[in-house]
Amino acid sequence: MIIGMKKLLLSTVPAVAVIAILTAAPAGAEETQVKIDNFTFSPQQLTVKSGATVTWINQDDIPHVVVSDVRQFKSNALDTDDKFSFTFSTPGIYKYFCALHPHMTGIIVVQAATGSNAPR
């Protein structure tokens, strides 16, 4: 069935759109990014639904380590352009900081997934 769908898409939709359709995240999946730059996390507070993946991207010129207050997640040292991702499956408030620069802090608020966004 997927092969037939690919043929139909290729015959009716421009190639760029086909690639976007075939590589799209599954329905209900959410990925959000937090930028690390100038010794800050941006956004400093982020609200997501349960099941969302948050990716931290170090755009600073020095290493940083993302770690939760209660050690639920911890990255390796992130050099410039390195990334770290964590999927939040349980609702709650997750405080985190940079282990190398403890004054850098952030918060991820995870809300229960409901309705069409709920994982199946």
TIMITOR-595766 format. One record per residue (C-alpha): residue in one letter; x, y, z; residue number from 1. Coordinates in steps of 0.05 Angstrom, whole numbers. Example, Ala and Ser with C-alpha at 12.3 -4.5 7.8 and 13.67 -1.06 7.14 Angstrom:
<pts>
PT residuo   east  north     up num
PT       a    246    -90    156   1
PT       s    273    -21    143   2
</pts>
This chain:
<pts>
PT residuo   east  north     up num
PT       m      0      0      0   1
PT       i     56     49     17   2
PT       i     90     36    -51   3
PT       g     24     52    -86   4
PT       m     18    115    -44   5
PT       k     89    136    -64   6
PT       k     73    126   -138   7
PT       l     10    167   -131   8
PT       l     47    222    -94   9
PT       l    104    222   -144  10
PT       s     56    230   -202  11
PT       t     14    286   -172  12
PT       v     57    324   -121  13
PT       p    124    360   -130  14
PT       a    185    321   -104  15
PT       v    199    368    -47  16
PT       a    129    359    -20  17
PT       v    135    283    -26  18
PT       i    198    283     16  19
PT       a    163    326     69  20
PT       i    103    280     71  21
PT       l    144    215     74  22
PT       t    190    241    129  23
PT       a    139    276    172  24
PT       a    135    258    246  25
PT       p     79    211    267  26
PT       a     12    243    284  27
PT       g     12    269    355  28
PT       a     88    270    361  29
PT       e    116    337    380  30
PT       e    188    360    378  31
PT       t    209    427    407  32
PT       q    276    460    410  33
PT       v    312    500    464  34
PT       k    370    543    440  35
PT       i    432    550    484  36
PT       d    466    616    469  37
PT       n    501    671    508  38
PT       f    497    631    572  39
PT       t    421    625    568  40
PT       f    367    574    551  41
PT       s    316    602    502  42
PT       p    259    597    516  43
PT       q    275    595    590  44
PT       q    207    563    604  45
PT       l    173    516    555  46
PT       t    105    482    559  47
PT       v     94    417    520  48
PT       k     46    358    519  49
PT       s     64    291    548  50
PT       g    101    250    496  51
PT       a    137    311    467  52
PT       t    212    309    453  53
PT       v    252    370    471  54
PT       t    319    381    436  55
PT       w    371    428    464  56
PT       i    419    457    413  57
PT       n    484    490    435  58
PT       q    495    552    393  59
PT       d    545    580    442  60
PT       d    619    579    430  61
PT       i    634    540    495  62
PT       p    609    472    521  63
PT       h    546    464    563  64
PT       v    514    405    600  65
PT       v    439    400    606  66
PT       v    417    365    670  67
PT       s    352    361    709  68
PT       d    349    382    782  69
PT       v    331    311    803  70
PT       r    376    276    752  71
PT       q    319    250    707  72
PT       f    361    269    646  73
PT       k    432    291    633  74
PT       s    469    307    569  75
PT       n    541    296    554  76
PT       a    582    360    545  77
PT       l    552    395    485  78
PT       d    602    431    440  79
PT       t    579    483    390  80
PT       d    522    457    346  81
PT       d    515    392    387  82
PT       k    445    370    406  83
PT       f    413    332    464  84
PT       s    341    306    463  85
PT       f    295    279    517  86
PT       t    224    254    511  87
PT       f    178    275    568  88
PT       s    127    220    579  89
PT       t    100    241    648  90
PT       p     64    307    663  91
PT       g     99    352    713  92
PT       i    148    409    721  93
PT       y    220    393    702  94
PT       k    272    443    726  95
PT       y    341    438    694  96
PT       f    407    475    692  97
PT       c    476    474    659  98
PT       a    523    431    702  99
PT       l    582    474    680 100
PT       h    547    541    691 101
PT       p    494    530    746 102
PT       h    467    601    739 103
PT       m    437    578    672 104
PT       t    368    549    688 105
PT       g    305    529    652 106
PT       i    238    496    663 107
PT       i    198    447    620 108
PT       v    124    443    639 109
PT       v     93    378    613 110
PT       q     18    376    608 111
PT       a    -24    314    600 112
PT       a    -37    296    527 113
PT       t   -111    298    513 114
PT       g   -158    289    454 115
PT       s   -126    279    387 116
PT       n    -56    293    415 117
PT       a    -58    235    464 118
PT       p     -9    178    449 119
PT       r    -41    113    428 120
</pts>
